[in-house]
Amino acid sequence: MKIVVLGAGAWGTALAASAAAQEGEFRQVSLWARDARQAEDMRVHRENRRYLPGLALPPTLALTSGPMDDHAAEWRDADLLVIGTPMAGLRGLLGQLTEHPSPVAWLCKGFEAPQEDAWSAGLLGHEIRAQVAPRLKAGVLSGPSFAQEVAHGQPTALVAASEHASVRDVLVAAFHSPILRVYANEDIVGVEVGGAIKNVLAIATGLCDGLGLGLNARAALITRGLAEMTRLGLALGARAETFMGLSGLGDLVLTATGDLSRNRKVGQLLAEGMNLRQAVDSLGHVAEGVYTARTAVQRARLLGVDMPISEAVVALLEGRLKPAQAVATLMGRDPKQETL
């Protein structure tokens, strides 16, 4: 099996290393970095010192760089191409793979910022693919996963989602192993909504923890956040049961409570008094919830979906509410029946 991972950030590197470390069947795994200097540094040190310091890359993992057009012929016979860039880079890469014959999957989670020539609200990954590469067989690999833990071989479960069975099958074949379980799911809408909204909700939970509001408040936020996520997913055509699985509840719990969560950290830093720029700059990595929150809320408004926690997060990020005011706004809402 020939696997190519495009993007040498933390998650792309971790997944490529995991695939290359698998024993048994013959496989070729390569990791492409846009930055030639980064690729050369990884070749010399056999380590991604920028994003995953301390992880020794498997000797079988090939490292490449340079313009994508230079690799087009080489990649045409790949069994799977995996895009490991942030959401902002997905459209551009899919646009260069419109006629690629093999399945393509992406790892990014979130809503794309609105495009001038697209809808009035941002799109999920599968919607971007439908616009720019409608003939491409594609899907997403998602679920509760910190790159550091996957890179160090700690047990993890993921979801391979696509409307095409062949894409789900190749993702399972590529990455399923004794330490990485991959479940197939045809509900790509639900899987992508879960992956996007959990980042926004993690900011809210980080805020809650940073203010010292207690475990009761955290549990309430996660539970009602799951209801928000499900409402939006159903409005977009997802299945309700998807949100009780790995890409819904599972990813939400991990990102909202895990100390490795960058989105949760943003909420904590805001609670400590940092402004948004200071919080984001201190991370050194992308926190997708910061860029997804406003777009997700815009999409929800167009659909008439009520998402009060996400709305409060947007107001907080935009500086319209202080941390304590955001909490007071949520707690001051009128009583209601507990439903989705």
C-alpha positions as CSV (number, residue, x, y, z in Angstrom):
1,M,0.0,0.0,0.0
2,K,1.3,3.4,-1.0
3,I,0.2,6.3,1.3
4,V,1.1,10.0,0.9
5,V,0.5,12.5,3.7
6,L,0.4,16.2,2.6
7,G,1.4,18.5,5.4
8,A,4.1,18.0,8.0
9,G,2.4,19.6,11.0
10,A,1.9,17.7,14.3
11,W,-1.1,15.6,13.2
12,G,0.1,14.8,9.7
13,T,3.5,13.8,11.0
14,A,2.0,11.6,13.8
15,L,-0.3,9.8,11.4
16,A,2.4,9.3,8.8
17,A,4.7,7.9,11.4
18,S,2.0,5.6,12.8
19,A,1.3,4.2,9.3
20,A,5.0,3.8,8.5
21,A,5.7,2.0,11.7
22,Q,3.1,-0.8,11.0
23,E,4.6,-4.2,10.4
24,G,3.5,-7.0,8.2
25,E,2.2,-6.0,4.7
26,F,4.5,-4.1,2.4
27,R,3.7,-0.4,2.4
28,Q,5.3,2.8,1.3
29,V,4.5,5.9,3.4
30,S,5.8,9.4,2.5
31,L,5.3,12.8,4.2
32,W,5.3,15.9,2.1
33,A,6.3,19.3,3.6
34,R,5.5,22.5,1.9
35,D,8.6,24.1,3.5
36,A,11.8,22.5,1.9
37,R,13.9,23.7,4.9
38,Q,11.6,21.9,7.3
39,A,11.7,18.7,5.2
40,E,15.5,18.8,5.1
41,D,15.7,19.3,8.9
42,M,13.5,16.3,9.4
43,R,15.7,14.2,7.0
44,V,18.8,15.2,8.9
45,H,17.5,14.7,12.4
46,R,14.8,12.1,11.7
47,E,12.5,14.2,13.9
48,N,9.9,16.9,13.4
49,R,11.6,19.3,15.8
50,R,9.1,22.1,15.2
51,Y,5.8,20.2,15.8
52,L,6.7,16.9,17.5
53,P,10.0,17.3,19.2
54,G,11.4,14.1,20.7
55,L,9.6,11.7,18.4
56,A,12.0,9.6,16.3
57,L,10.5,9.2,12.8
58,P,10.4,5.6,11.5
59,P,13.3,4.8,9.2
60,T,10.8,3.7,6.6
61,L,9.1,7.1,6.4
62,A,10.1,9.0,3.3
63,L,10.3,12.8,3.5
64,T,9.6,15.0,0.4
65,S,9.0,18.6,-0.4
66,G,8.8,21.0,-3.3
67,P,6.0,22.1,-5.6
68,M,3.1,19.6,-5.8
69,D,3.2,19.6,-9.6
70,D,6.7,18.1,-9.4
71,H,5.2,15.0,-7.6
72,A,2.0,14.6,-9.6
73,A,3.3,11.6,-11.6
74,E,4.8,10.0,-8.5
75,W,1.6,10.3,-6.5
76,R,-0.8,9.1,-9.3
77,D,-0.3,5.4,-8.3
78,A,-0.7,6.1,-4.6
79,D,-3.5,4.1,-2.9
80,L,-4.4,7.1,-0.6
81,L,-3.5,10.8,-0.3
82,V,-4.1,12.4,3.1
83,I,-4.3,16.2,3.5
84,G,-2.9,17.2,6.8
85,T,-3.1,21.0,6.6
86,P,-5.4,23.4,8.7
87,M,-8.8,24.0,7.2
88,A,-7.6,27.2,5.6
89,G,-5.4,25.2,3.3
90,L,-7.9,22.5,2.3
91,R,-9.5,24.3,-0.7
92,G,-6.2,25.0,-2.3
93,L,-4.9,21.5,-2.1
94,L,-8.2,19.9,-3.2
95,G,-8.1,22.3,-6.2
96,Q,-4.8,20.8,-7.2
97,L,-6.1,17.2,-6.9
98,T,-9.4,17.5,-8.9
99,E,-8.5,14.7,-11.3
100,H,-6.5,12.6,-8.9
101,P,-7.5,8.9,-9.5
102,S,-7.0,7.6,-6.0
103,P,-9.0,8.3,-2.8
104,V,-8.2,11.5,-0.9
105,A,-8.9,12.2,2.7
106,W,-8.4,15.2,5.0
107,L,-7.6,15.5,8.7
108,C,-8.7,19.1,9.4
109,K,-11.7,20.0,11.4
110,G,-13.8,23.1,11.2
111,F,-15.7,25.5,8.9
112,E,-13.9,27.3,6.2
113,A,-14.0,31.1,6.4
114,P,-16.6,32.4,3.9
115,Q,-15.4,32.8,0.3
116,E,-16.4,35.7,-1.9
117,D,-17.5,33.3,-4.7
118,A,-19.1,30.7,-2.4
119,W,-22.0,30.6,0.0
120,S,-22.7,33.4,2.4
121,A,-21.4,31.2,5.2
122,G,-18.4,29.0,5.4
123,L,-18.3,25.4,4.3
124,L,-17.3,22.0,5.9
125,G,-14.7,19.9,4.2
126,H,-17.0,17.7,2.2
127,E,-18.8,20.8,0.9
128,I,-15.6,22.4,-0.3
129,R,-14.8,19.1,-2.1
130,A,-18.2,19.2,-3.8
131,Q,-17.4,22.7,-5.1
132,V,-13.8,22.4,-6.3
133,A,-13.4,18.6,-7.0
134,P,-16.8,17.1,-7.4
135,R,-15.5,13.9,-9.2
136,L,-12.9,13.2,-6.5
137,K,-13.6,10.2,-4.2
138,A,-12.9,11.6,-0.8
139,G,-13.5,11.5,2.9
140,V,-12.3,12.6,6.4
141,L,-10.4,10.9,9.2
142,S,-11.6,12.3,12.5
143,G,-12.2,11.5,16.1
144,P,-10.7,12.1,19.6
145,S,-7.0,12.2,19.0
146,F,-4.1,14.3,20.2
147,A,-1.1,14.1,17.8
148,Q,1.4,13.6,20.6
149,E,-0.4,10.5,21.9
150,V,-0.7,8.9,18.5
151,A,2.9,9.6,17.7
152,H,4.0,7.8,20.9
153,G,1.9,4.8,20.2
154,Q,-0.8,5.3,22.8
155,P,-4.2,3.6,22.1
156,T,-6.5,5.8,20.0
157,A,-9.8,5.3,18.0
158,L,-10.7,7.3,14.9
159,V,-13.5,7.5,12.4
160,A,-13.2,7.2,8.6
161,A,-16.1,8.9,7.1
162,S,-17.1,9.1,3.4
163,E,-20.1,8.6,1.2
164,H,-17.9,6.2,-0.8
165,A,-17.3,2.7,0.7
166,S,-14.0,2.4,-1.2
167,V,-12.7,5.5,0.6
168,R,-13.7,4.2,4.0
169,D,-12.2,0.8,3.3
170,V,-8.8,2.3,2.2
171,L,-8.6,4.5,5.3
172,V,-9.2,1.5,7.5
173,A,-6.6,-0.5,5.7
174,A,-4.1,2.3,5.8
175,F,-4.3,3.2,9.5
176,H,-6.0,0.5,11.5
177,S,-3.5,-1.2,13.8
178,P,-3.1,-2.8,17.2
179,I,-2.8,0.7,18.8
180,L,-5.0,2.7,16.3
181,R,-8.6,1.5,15.8
182,V,-10.4,3.0,12.8
183,Y,-14.2,2.7,12.5
184,A,-16.0,3.3,9.3
185,N,-19.0,5.7,9.1
186,E,-20.9,6.9,6.0
187,D,-22.3,10.0,7.8
188,I,-19.6,12.4,6.8
189,V,-21.9,15.4,7.6
190,G,-22.2,14.4,11.2
191,V,-18.6,13.5,11.6
192,E,-17.5,16.9,10.2
193,V,-20.0,18.9,12.3
194,G,-18.8,17.1,15.4
195,G,-15.1,17.8,14.6
196,A,-15.8,21.5,14.0
197,I,-18.1,22.4,16.8
198,K,-16.2,20.5,19.6
199,N,-13.3,23.0,19.1
200,V,-15.7,26.0,19.8
201,L,-17.2,24.3,22.8
202,A,-13.7,23.5,24.1
203,I,-13.0,27.2,24.3
204,A,-16.1,27.6,26.5
205,T,-15.0,24.8,28.7
206,G,-11.5,26.2,29.1
207,L,-13.1,29.5,30.1
208,C,-15.2,27.7,32.7
209,D,-12.1,25.9,34.1
210,G,-10.0,29.1,34.0
211,L,-12.6,30.9,36.0
212,G,-12.7,28.1,38.6
213,L,-16.4,27.5,38.2
214,G,-16.2,23.8,39.1
215,L,-16.9,20.4,37.7
216,N,-20.7,20.9,37.8
217,A,-20.4,23.8,35.4
218,R,-18.0,21.9,33.2
219,A,-20.4,18.9,33.0
220,A,-23.3,21.3,32.1
221,L,-21.3,23.0,29.4
222,I,-20.3,19.7,27.8
223,T,-23.8,18.2,27.9
224,R,-25.6,21.3,26.6
225,G,-22.8,21.8,24.1
226,L,-23.4,18.3,22.7
227,A,-27.1,19.3,22.3
228,E,-26.0,22.4,20.3
229,M,-23.7,20.3,18.1
230,T,-26.5,17.8,17.4
231,R,-29.0,20.5,16.5
232,L,-26.7,22.0,13.9
233,G,-25.8,18.5,12.6
234,L,-29.4,17.5,12.1
235,A,-30.2,20.8,10.3
236,L,-27.4,20.0,7.9
237,G,-28.6,16.4,7.3
238,A,-26.5,14.4,9.8
239,R,-27.7,11.4,11.8
240,A,-28.4,11.9,15.5
241,E,-26.5,8.7,16.5
242,T,-23.3,10.0,15.0
243,F,-23.1,12.6,17.8
244,M,-23.1,9.8,20.4
245,G,-20.0,8.3,18.8
246,L,-16.3,9.0,18.6
247,S,-16.5,12.1,16.4
248,G,-19.3,13.7,18.5
249,L,-19.2,12.9,22.2
250,G,-15.8,11.3,22.1
251,D,-14.0,14.2,20.5
252,L,-15.9,16.8,22.5
253,V,-14.9,15.2,25.9
254,L,-11.3,14.9,24.8
255,T,-10.9,18.5,23.5
256,A,-13.0,20.1,26.3
257,T,-11.1,18.3,29.2
258,G,-7.7,17.3,27.9
259,D,-4.6,19.3,28.9
260,L,-3.2,18.9,25.4
261,S,-6.2,20.8,23.9
262,R,-5.1,24.1,22.3
263,N,-8.8,25.2,22.1
264,R,-9.4,24.6,25.8
265,K,-6.1,26.4,26.5
266,V,-7.4,29.5,24.6
267,G,-10.4,29.6,26.9
268,Q,-8.2,29.3,30.0
269,L,-5.9,32.1,28.9
270,L,-8.8,34.4,28.2
271,A,-10.1,33.7,31.7
272,E,-6.7,34.6,33.1
273,G,-6.9,38.0,31.5
274,M,-5.0,37.6,28.2
275,N,-6.5,39.1,25.1
276,L,-7.2,36.9,22.1
277,R,-4.0,37.9,20.2
278,Q,-1.9,37.1,23.2
279,A,-3.6,33.8,23.8
280,V,-3.3,32.6,20.2
281,D,0.4,33.8,19.9
282,S,1.3,31.9,23.1
283,L,0.2,28.6,21.6
284,G,2.6,28.5,18.7
285,H,0.1,26.2,16.9
286,V,-3.3,26.7,15.2
287,A,-6.4,26.6,17.5
288,E,-9.1,25.9,14.9
289,G,-12.0,26.9,17.3
290,V,-10.9,30.5,17.2
291,Y,-11.4,30.6,13.4
292,T,-14.4,28.3,13.3
293,A,-16.6,29.9,15.9
294,R,-17.9,32.9,14.0
295,T,-18.4,30.9,10.8
296,A,-20.3,28.1,12.7
297,V,-22.6,30.6,14.3
298,Q,-23.3,32.3,11.0
299,R,-24.2,29.0,9.5
300,A,-26.5,28.2,12.5
301,R,-28.2,31.5,12.2
302,L,-29.0,30.9,8.5
303,L,-30.5,27.6,9.4
304,G,-32.4,29.0,12.4
305,V,-30.5,26.8,14.9
306,D,-30.1,28.1,18.4
307,M,-26.5,27.8,19.7
308,P,-26.2,29.9,22.8
309,I,-22.9,28.6,24.0
310,S,-21.2,29.1,20.6
311,E,-22.8,32.6,20.4
312,A,-21.2,33.4,23.8
313,V,-17.9,32.2,22.6
314,V,-18.0,34.4,19.5
315,A,-18.9,37.4,21.7
316,L,-16.0,36.6,24.0
317,L,-13.5,36.2,21.1
318,E,-14.7,39.5,19.5
319,G,-14.3,41.3,22.8
320,R,-18.0,42.1,23.1
321,L,-18.2,40.2,26.4
322,K,-15.7,39.7,29.2
323,P,-15.2,36.2,30.6
324,A,-17.5,36.7,33.6
325,Q,-20.1,38.3,31.4
326,A,-20.1,35.4,29.0
327,V,-20.9,33.0,31.9
328,A,-23.6,35.4,33.2
329,T,-25.2,35.6,29.8
330,L,-25.5,31.8,29.6
331,M,-26.7,31.4,33.2
332,G,-29.2,34.2,32.8
333,R,-31.2,32.6,30.0
334,D,-34.8,31.8,30.6
335,P,-35.8,28.4,31.9
336,K,-36.7,25.8,29.3
337,Q,-37.4,22.1,28.8
338,E,-34.4,19.9,28.4
339,T,-34.5,18.9,24.7
340,L,-32.2,19.2,21.7
